[in-house]
């Protein structure tokens, strides 16, 4: 009997709890309050102030003087006539304009070519010749250094012997002096066969090309050096 009453009570309690749960679930949700949000308009953008132009410096004031106007008289005869005195170069007074003599013209310098030198020649040593009793130096040629030597001994004596042998058959030479030389001038001499005696010595290695006065015999010197003729055999 007690168990029956207890079971009835439990069932009643469960029924009551179910009713409460159902009742709670059926409660309508609480409405959400609406909040009004007021959006303020953006603040107006103020325009930037225009930059102020720099002030120009004060310019100096220049006072312009009034222009002077010279009046020309109507009567030209009243003007004084200036007096002009004409004088010659020697100081004498000329009475007419056409009486003045023009200044004398300066003479134009004329370049005179040096006179050629010719005649019987004789070797007097190294690169020197005696032509018609006058000792001359062969242009563009210089003697070797003292330390140089040739096959027959010193190059100075060897060069003199070579010139003497060259002029033994015909001693006539024709020499010209190149212009524009400084100091003692040299001569370019050709023998009767037309051989340049200066080039003859340089190409044989018996003399050197004088580069301070001319480049005429540089090619002949290079050929003698390449072939080892004369002094170039011992350098």
Secondary structure, DSSP 8 states (H G I E B T S, - for coil): -HHHHHHHHHHHHHHHHHHHHHHHHTS----------------------------------------------S-GGGS------EE-TTS-EESSGGG-----------------EEEEEEEEETTEEEETTEEEEBTTEE---TT--BTTB-HHHHHHHHHHHHHSS--EEEEE--SS--SS--BEEE-TT--BHHHHHHHTTSSEE-TTT-STTHHHHHHHHHHT-GGGG--
